[in-house]
Amino acid sequence: MLIVSAPPASAEYTPIDYIELSTWSYDEIAPDVYEGNLFKPTQFALYIEPWSQGKELIGIGCKTTITVRGYFGIIGVNESSGRCNTSNPGTTIEVPFDGKYQITATVSRTAGTSFTATKDVLIGPASFIPAAVDTGSAAIGGPTGSSTTGSAG
């Protein structure tokens, strides 16, 4: 009698199911909406929380690439290697002027699997922001209430 068993799947090889992207700043007017500053760039924190098989990935073994796109194209690219989760302390994003920005985060596992999520952030004077706020949220692959969209790569 021959018994063959496979070892349990390593955490490195489990695919990323979804990524929660969230932002925060003292200048927040509404979720993902911030009051701009005419005299200096606006800053906010971006938190990236990838999930696999119902568990938040908090360890090492990932490469995270953050791309910020605005009206004039790519504003900045930030890459980190090692940590899967950037929710503590977060990554500071700085945008030069008012407008709509698309934040794209791609988290790649060392085993080669990756997942990409996007989030739109609006920066502007408080006087025009309430009319521009879309109160709906979209979730693809994430839990209810998540405002991320994404795809496996």
Residue pairs with C-beta under 8 A, 6 or more apart in sequence:
10 111
11 52
11 57
11 59
11 61
12 61
12 109
12 110
12 111
13 109
13 111
13 113
14 52
14 53
14 113
15 52
15 109
15 113
15 115
15 152
16 50
16 51
16 52
16 57
16 107
16 109
16 113
16 114
16 115
16 152
17 51
17 52
17 53
17 54
17 115
17 141
18 50
18 51
18 115
18 117
18 140
18 141
18 142
18 143
18 146
18 148
18 150
19 48
19 49
19 50
19 51
19 105
19 107
19 115
19 116
19 117
19 142
19 148
19 150
20 47
20 48
20 49
20 50
20 51
20 117
20 142
20 143
20 146
20 148
21 46
21 47
21 48
21 49
21 103
21 105
21 117
21 118
21 119
21 147
21 148
22 46
22 47
22 49
22 87
22 147
23 32
23 34
23 44
23 45
23 46
23 47
23 93
23 103
23 119
23 121
24 44
24 45
24 47
24 90
25 34
25 42
25 43
25 44
25 45
27 34
27 35
27 37
27 42
27 44
28 34
28 44
29 35
29 126
29 129
29 130
29 133
30 129
30 130
30 133
31 147
32 119
32 120
32 121
32 122
32 147
33 121
33 122
33 123
33 129
33 132
33 133
34 42
34 44
34 121
34 122
34 123
35 42
35 123
35 124
35 125
35 126
35 129
36 42
36 97
36 98
36 123
36 124
36 125
41 94
41 95
41 96
41 97
42 94
42 95
42 98
42 123
43 92
43 93
43 94
43 95
44 92
44 93
44 121
45 89
45 90
45 91
45 92
45 93
46 66
46 86
46 90
46 91
46 92
46 93
46 103
46 105
47 86
47 87
47 90
47 91
48 64
48 66
48 85
48 86
48 87
48 91
48 105
48 107
48 117
49 56
49 57
49 85
49 87
50 56
50 57
50 62
50 84
50 85
50 107
50 115
51 57
56 85
57 84
57 85
57 107
58 84
58 85
59 83
59 84
60 82
60 83
60 84
61 82
61 84
61 109
61 110
62 81
62 82
62 83
62 84
62 107
62 108
62 109
62 110
63 79
63 80
63 81
63 107
63 108
63 110
64 79
64 80
64 81
64 83
64 84
64 86
64 105
64 106
64 107
64 108
65 77
65 78
65 79
65 105
65 106
65 108
66 77
66 78
66 79
66 91
66 93
66 103
66 104
66 105
67 74
67 76
67 77
67 103
67 104
67 105
67 106
68 74
68 75
68 76
68 77
68 93
68 95
68 101
68 102
68 103
68 104
69 75
69 101
69 102
69 104
70 95
70 96
70 97
70 99
70 100
70 101
70 102
71 99
71 100
75 95
75 96
75 101
76 93
76 94
78 91
80 86
80 91
84 107
84 109
93 103
93 121
95 101
95 121
95 123
97 123
98 123
98 124
98 125
99 122
99 123
99 124
100 120
100 121
100 122
100 123
101 120
101 121
101 122
101 123
102 118
102 119
102 120
102 121
103 118
103 119
103 120
103 121
104 116
104 117
104 118
105 116
105 117
105 118
105 119
106 114
106 115
106 116
106 153
107 114
107 115
108 114
108 153
113 152
113 153
114 152
114 153
115 150
115 151
115 152
115 153
116 150
116 151
116 153
117 148
117 149
117 150
118 148
118 149
118 150
119 147
119 148
119 149
122 129
122 132
122 133
124 132
137 145
137 146
137 147
138 147
138 149
139 145
139 146
139 147
139 148
139 149
140 148
140 149
140 150
140 151
141 150
142 148
142 150
